[in-house]
Amino acid sequence: MSLKTFHVVFITLSTLLAVGFGFSSYHDYQMHGGGTLSVSLAVAGFVAALGLVTYGVWFLKKLKDVSFR
């Protein structure tokens, strides 16, 4: 597995983790009436996921000539 492949897999898994954390925090807010902390954590998770997607696209554009081997 190349370093590029590992990086793409790692960023993808990190993005999924951030989205899952955002949904979990939002679910906690809805089910338990969590205050502003739950909402803040949900927003932080979704913002982190957006940042990771942006970084992933930038990374793939930067290394478009490098193979995945």
Secondary structure, DSSP 8 states (H G I E B T S, - for coil): --HHHHHHHHHHHHHHHHHHHHHHHHHHHHHH---HHHHHHHHHHHHHHHHHHHHHHHHHHHTTTS---
